[in-house]
Every structure is written in C-alpha cells, then in structure tokens.
Amino acid sequence: MDLSNDQQLAEVLAKIDPMEVNAGWVNNIVNFLDYVRAADLDTRKTHEFQRRLWEDNPVSGIGMGTVDISAALDDPEFCSWMAEESFKLLPESPDARKAFLQNFFNQIVEKLKQYSRRVPWMKIFRALAALYPRYFTTITYRRMAFECHRAWFGKRRKKPGPLACQLDMMAKLDQILGPAEDSTEALAIRMTLPWMVYEAHVQVESAEPEVESANSQGDIELRPLPALQRRKGLNSVRNGLAMLASAVSFVVDGVTREELIDFLRGEFPDYSDASLRTVVSLLKNEFYVVQEEGGVFTPTSRGESYLLDNDPSELVPLLITRTLGVDHLFIRMKNGPVQVSELLDLLQSVNPGWKSQFAPRALLKWMRDFELVEDCRDGNYALTESGRFWANQIDWEPEFLPKESVSEDVLPVDDAAKLDMRGVNQERMIASTIDGLAFSPRLVSQLHVGLWANPRRHFAILAGLSGSGKTLLAQRYGQAVMAQFALPAEDHVLVMAVQPGWYDPSPLFGYINPLQRDHYVRSPLLDFLLKAVNRPDQPFMVILDEMNLSHPEQYFSPVLSAMESGEDLCLHNEGDSFDGVPGQIPFPANVAIIGTVNMDETTHGISDKVLDRAFTLEFWDISLDDYPRWGSFGLDAEELTTVQACLAGLLDALAPERLHFGWRTVEDVLSYLSLARQASGFSFVDSLDDVVYARVLPKLRGTESERLRMAMDETIKILDQHGLERSVNKVKSLKSDLADIGMMRFWR
C-alpha cells in the first residue's frame, strides 16, 4: 500500500471508523476535549487543570513519556503562563498559524528545561493535541510520527520537524476528507485517524525492528524478543552516546560507507579498520540509528528522533527488548540499590556463556551512559528516575538463556581492550611446558615468540615425524600460558582433529541445516571464537591436529585471509545474525592457532599461502637421551641397556631417509616389554623382536637409491646384532624387493 498516493490513502481512510475500532478511547478523548474547551482562564491556571492536561490526558497513553515534570506543575508561574498562552487566538493564515504554534512549542520546551534536564516530548504533544485538536494527531511519540509522515509524504531531502509532522498530517486529512466539523466528537475522530492508519499499515510495513508496538487503545507497549533471539551483550565503544549522536549527524545528508568509515577513523584514530566496521554495524544493526540503501547511509526515523535532542530514552526500548539481561537488571534493582558484584553474577547466570565479566561490565556501562542507573559510591548501583520508569514498563518475566544454548556474540570494538603477552614469565612458562617431557627449552621459546611476535597473526605449524610429540607439546604449551593468566585451560584451549574431506569452512564455523532451514548447526570452534571475541584481554588457543589431512588452503581460507588483512571473519551470508550466530566477527587477535602436520602419503602438502602466514617448527631430530621415562617400565638394567642400544641404532640407520620413529614408538616398545615380561615363558629377545617388527618396520618404504640401500644395510646390521631374527628376515625381503623392482614397502 503506497500511502503517499492520495487515492490509496483515501481508500485506507474510508475503511477506518475510529468509533468501531475503539469507541471507548474516542469517547474518553471527547470528554477530555469538552473539559479543556469549557475551562476558562482561571481554571486553566490551576494546578489541577495543568496536572490533568499533562499527566491524565487520554489523547494517548503515557507510552514512552518518561520525564517527570512535577516541579513545573507545582510552579504557579508556569501554570499561569501556560494558561495565558493557550488562550491566545490562533491566526487565520496557515503560515502565521504554523509560526504561532512553532513559537509556542519552542517556548514550552525552553521553559520545561528549567525544571528538568530532559524534555518531555510526548507530554508536550499530548498537551498541544488537547488544546488544538484540529491541528495535532494522537501520535505523540515523535519517532512514530516521523514514520507515519514519511509513509504519507515520501522521503524528503529536508526532513520536517516534529511539529511540522503533526500539522502536515492533519492538513492532509483536511485535503482528502474535507475540514472536520467543530464538534469535539468530530475532532476526536479526526485526530485518531493517523494513529489507526499507523497501527494498521505503517507499523506493519516498517523496516525497523519492532521493539514497541502501537495498539488500538492509543498505547505503546514494549515487545520483548525471546532470550534465544536477543543479542548477547552490546559492543563496547568509547564515548558511546556521544559517538551515536555525532555519527547520526554526519549521515544526515547521505554518505557512502567509505565516508562514514573515514569519519569514524577521525573519532577513533586508534581503532583498527575491523573495529571501525564493527562500529558501523553497531550504528546500523544494534541501535538502528542509521540505515543503508543503495550504498548510502542516512538516519533512520529513530536516528532522526534521537538527533533532535540526543535524548537517550529514544534508544532504551532497544536495550530492554533486544539485549539479553537488561530486563533482569531493571527488575533486580526495582526495589533499591544492588551491589555491582551481584549484578555481574546475575548477568552471568542469565547467559552462562559469559565466563568473564567483560560483557556484563560493558552492558552496565551502557546503562550508565543511558542514565538508567547511577553509582551510589558504595559499590552499589541504583535505578535513576528514568530507570524506575522503564522498570515499570516491563510486564513480562525475564528469561534465562537455556544452558544448552549458551553463547557469546557480543563483539567488543574498543581496541583499548587488548591481550598483553609481555607479562608472561617465559622461564616459568617454559619450565611448566617441558616438565616430564623430552623437549628443549629453546624449542618452547621459539614456539612462544614465533606465535606472538606479530600483533595479529598468531599461527604456528609443528611439522615432522609422527609420534614426535607435536600435539602434546602444543597442549602443554597452551596449559602453561593459561596458567600464567590464571585461566582454566579447558575453557581456553581447544583441540580440533582435522578430518579428511574438509573442502570448505563449514566444519570450522558450522552451517545452516539443509533439513531445518531456520537452524544453524554450530561447531565447537564457532562457540570458542565467539567466546574469544568477547574477552579480548585473555588468550585463547586452537590446536588443529593433523591439519593437512585435508587441504588447509580450502577449509582454513577465511582464517588465513582475516589474520593477514584484519578484515572481519565471515561466518555465514544470512544477514547480520542467523539463529543467534552473527554474520561476521572481527578477527580475534587474542587467539593463537597451532597446527600439527605429518608428512607422509596420507596427507597433503602445505601450500605457500599457508606457509607465508605460519611460524614453522620441524620435529625430525629425536635424541633418545632426552627421553625422561626409561626407568618407568620395570625393565632391569641389562634389558634397558639393550633396548636403548637397539632403538638408538635403528634411529641412526633410518633417520637419513626419514623413516625413523618418534616418542610414541619408544613409549609403545617399553610398554609392550613391560607387559610381556609378566607372562610365563617370557623371552626378552623374542618380545623385542616382535615389538620392533610391529612398531618400527611398518614405516619402511621407498624407491631405489643409494641412501635407502645403505639405510637397509645398516638396519639389518643393528637387528642382527641384537638377535632380532624375525625382523632381520623382513628387512632382507624388503631389500630384495628394492633390488628386483626398484621399490619396496612393508605392506605388499
């Protein structure tokens, strides 16, 4: 329905009979208009008349009228001035009449500023509508009046002021329906028509989020979203409200995204480009004060209304209905001051996914910025006058996020909150990492420095021999780092086993269920990254075990690009949020990624795109002298000496061809012998022969070369020295294959 078309608007108006829609409301307005019309000057000067005009006025519900003007109504001087001005005759000329009403409106605003820091916009329009029902509608909420005006008249480059919206809409009704009769019933019916058109058509078709709804009673009610659909916190931005106002003012005449980013860069010169883009998202998708159409940003009707006087109450409904936990805070403080620590605990119980207090504290900061709570200077927070009003608007039971659906999608953008690794005690961290393991301090130091040297790209690859302890080292390092920050490793270190057949990022970030198109299948890494983004001052570590079982440049491509460019990390392409999952997040610079890779025929090579972004460590050199658990398996000294000599000889023989073994094999050999010696008829030589045959020889493979022949000769020599007859025969058969067909492998 195009309401800017007079014919279509006339068709809509013809179908609305306010007496049928809500006769009770219309009759209440009629009675009140009769009361106002009958009041003489002396009556209008009384406190009782002014109180009814401003506080008990049925023209519209109290709705979002949050400002207390009792001080003005208690002042006889204000009441007398208001009465005298309202008794002045309106000029006949439309232009002169508009000027008169605008002047009266401006004077009311200025006088009320003497009694309150905020302007009671809704109450002003409600009073003017009762005094001048021929020229004012019952849409006393400025934003809704803007929306209705835009629907009736289309977008205008020069946006009308709030009073002009009222006069324009009533003039449009006179143009279409003819002037209303002078009876209070006819005037009451006429002034309610815009509201009913708004409720039935404009509100339904509005592109802005429905956080308040108009009803046929002339009231505005908050419309809370279910907990699962709410934002899990709000972005942390310095100078929050001042930034909103300046940004909305900047886009008034329409700007491109690049121009808006440049403007914000001037406001936040220390913010990264990714953080600036997130600020744009906050303006557009969290507070809905700007909109983008055709690549051009302009204010929304909510933004236009907020820009008039920077009154934060214009944005409070968004906080209450669309942000998880805010309604809990209002209800909890409704009966008096509450300790800050108790409020933070409450928020963390509302969303168990908030393991730190970063997001809850950011939420409390926004509530202070909005003048909803105040610090009592004794560790308590209390609701302000405005906060108490909004608490009374919450007529529902606040919900807790189900434990099975905990999540964190708050995206801090204040770059002042960063992880600082300079405080890590490297000596203590290294000692903790290598305790009981066969790794050198230098190796751990290389890993630590290599991971954190770049301010954003924290990526290392541990490559080499299977069973050499790469994954164990990564885990122990992660545990040692988290211990330095007094953080639980189970919440901050994620081990993810890469599987063959990962051809895209969906195993990492989840995907939309093709059988349930409204459901997003979340992955462990997705929730882990959302948690990390919410805690930018804490370290997190991802271990991609055997990351080259699939091509990393395919499934890992978004991460590789984001860590290099600083661009946002795209999670899906279904808008700003889908089933509680944000469309994109800033790349978390507090996350370190360690990938382990084995190099054999079952894995893929690592491309330059991956290697260019990684700090690489190789694990090929195995020194049996460094193995710390020789004495833990119950072998006697002679047996232990034999095992050490045999394995050392095999290592030296096979290492030139990289067919040697790692710590896992050493451990398995010793464990096998330890258990075998408990059986009757135990033969140490036979058991050693069996375990070497099973754990060392299966890796032997290759094609004709002088080096491989020499390795086989040396292997046979070592095996023969220790009497491992079965193993000797197997290696001899492999060597024969090498001579006959130019290649060999254990499995024929």
CORNOR-V424030 format. One record per run of one state. SS is the DSSP state (h for helix, s for strand, l for the rest). FROM is the first residue (numbers start at 0). LEN is the number of residues. If there is no record, write none. Layout:
[[SS	FROM	LEN] [SS	FROM	LEN]]
This chain:
[[l	0	5] [h	5	9] [l	14	3] [h	17	21] [l	38	2] [h	40	4] [l	44	2] [h	46	8] [l	54	15] [h	69	4] [l	73	2] [h	75	11] [l	86	7] [h	93	19] [l	112	8] [h	120	11] [l	131	10] [h	141	12] [l	153	8] [h	161	16] [l	177	6] [h	183	22] [l	205	6] [s	211	3] [l	214	5] [s	219	3] [l	222	4] [h	226	3] [l	229	1] [s	230	1] [l	231	8] [h	239	11] [l	250	4] [s	254	2] [h	256	11] [l	267	5] [h	272	14] [l	286	3] [s	289	4] [l	293	2] [s	295	4] [l	299	1] [h	300	9] [l	309	3] [h	312	10] [s	322	1] [l	323	2] [h	325	8] [l	333	4] [s	337	2] [h	339	11] [l	350	7] [h	357	12] [l	369	3] [s	372	3] [l	375	4] [s	379	4] [l	383	1] [h	384	9] [l	393	9] [h	402	3] [l	405	15] [h	420	3] [l	423	2] [h	425	9] [l	434	6] [h	440	12] [l	452	6] [s	458	6] [l	464	5] [h	469	15] [l	484	4] [h	488	4] [s	492	5] [l	497	8] [h	505	4] [l	509	1] [s	510	2] [l	512	7] [s	519	2] [l	521	2] [h	523	11] [l	534	5] [s	539	6] [l	545	1] [h	546	3] [l	549	2] [h	551	4] [l	555	1] [h	556	9] [l	565	3] [s	568	2] [l	570	6] [s	576	2] [l	578	2] [s	580	2] [l	582	1] [s	583	2] [l	585	5] [s	590	8] [l	598	9] [h	607	4] [l	611	3] [s	614	5] [l	619	4] [h	623	3] [l	626	3] [h	629	3] [l	632	4] [h	636	19] [l	655	7] [h	662	14] [l	676	7] [h	683	12] [l	695	1] [h	696	3] [l	699	1] [s	700	3] [l	703	2] [h	705	16] [l	721	3] [h	724	17] [l	741	1] [s	742	3] [l	745	3]]
